[in-house]
Amino acid sequence: MSPPSPAPQNDEQHARELRERYGERYRWLLLLSVMIGTMASIMSSTIVNVAIPDMSHHFALGQERAQWVSSGFMVAMTVSMLTTPWLLARYGYRRTYSGAVALLLLGGVVGGFADLYSLVLAARVTEGLAAGIVQPIPAIIILRAFEPHEQGRASGIFGMGVVLAPAIGPSIGGILVDLFGWRSIFFMVVPFCLASLWMAQRFVPRTAPGGVVANRHGAALDWRGLLLGSIGTLCLLNGLVDLRGGTPTQAALLLSGALMSLIAFIGWERRVLRQGGEPLMNLSLFNYRQFAMGSVVAVIYGTALFGSTYLLPVFMQLGLHITASHVGTILLPAGLVLAVTIAGVGRLADRQPTYLLVSIGLALLAASFALMLLIDLQSGLWVLVLLAVLGRIGLGFILPSLNLGAMRPLDKALIPQGASTINFLRMLGGAAGVSLCGIVLEWRLAAHGDSLSQLQTSPARLAAFDEAFVMLAGLCLLALAAAWQLKGGDAPRPAPTPET
């Protein structure tokens, strides 16, 4: 006979014991536990890019097929974020988090030993699924386990650690690829995952959000909503890619499919909510003005962030003819400034209105894009460094403040749904942002009679880049109007118990 399952109160008792054993430092140990796993998931999303050329040569792949190693990860991560609230309610924090980190570990090991490209791609999709589940969890913990006057500082410390991972990861990854080949990239997440699993067993409670017992017999996963969301995401991202390199007819069909999937998704989620079920995305979130406006900011912010991450290096290399090594040198100080800014602004978010901090960040980000119009072939490298730093300071104001401003007004029961939804929208905007910048750049190059295949830089090429930067600045100003609507989301709330 199988042993009897533990009584439900055992999970609640376990959570109380953890708080009593570690006292005031417990919530920080809990945050550190999930921060390490999140760093591993974010690192795995960016670091593989440095290994794509080596991987393409090993498997004799074209650039398009090799790029699916990165694209497959992004699609899987974006969609799986929506499943986090259901997993937490059904299995609790520890099982959900540890299971996702173990899945990330498995993807790294399998990808590192794989001899077939299809297996490498499957490993990347597995890593993406795990990363999507993990990434909303820290925001839930910060709003659940920390008192309002500590939430900004916790967000800042968490954001600093998470930003350093993609800033340093590619540099370390490049060295590993040169010394040990592309397989070493997959193994890089292994020590982080092992450390995070060890800490999860010690500090992450077994309870579900709110300190309640996880219900293994709760509502089933909204598979239809997940399927519609997945189809819509795939159609959107592939449609945007086809706008750049495919046929107009195919792009139109895919984008139409994305629109129809969105309409069907909204209709289905409303139906599930009316029937008293558990929707994949609880649309009542958008009844909160601050969350609705925060979602608009998140989409545009993701578009600008990921789009500029693509556009800036391309501009420096193909517009200004700066070597790849110099591009890395120019962008490195900005990454370090970003980490420091996030930590400082996190403390400000405990005392200043978050809508004001987000608005300042968007204004600085817009200014950094607009000032790129002053750059030409005679500009000094220090000007590029300064503008990159200015943009990253803007990002540092936005990162720890946006989630707090959008989610503080939510009913506590909606916080897990809010965290997964806003992360999903930010990543969807980011995934679309790279394609959007590429489309606008190629459109303006064609309008000016130039192309990136030509070796020499021309005034027409610089004008095309300028217009792409103006588009990003305009998006930031549009987000600024939405960010001002976050006003009122910082009203004092009852201090939570140190429970998650």
Disulfide bonds with the S-S distance in Angstrom:
none
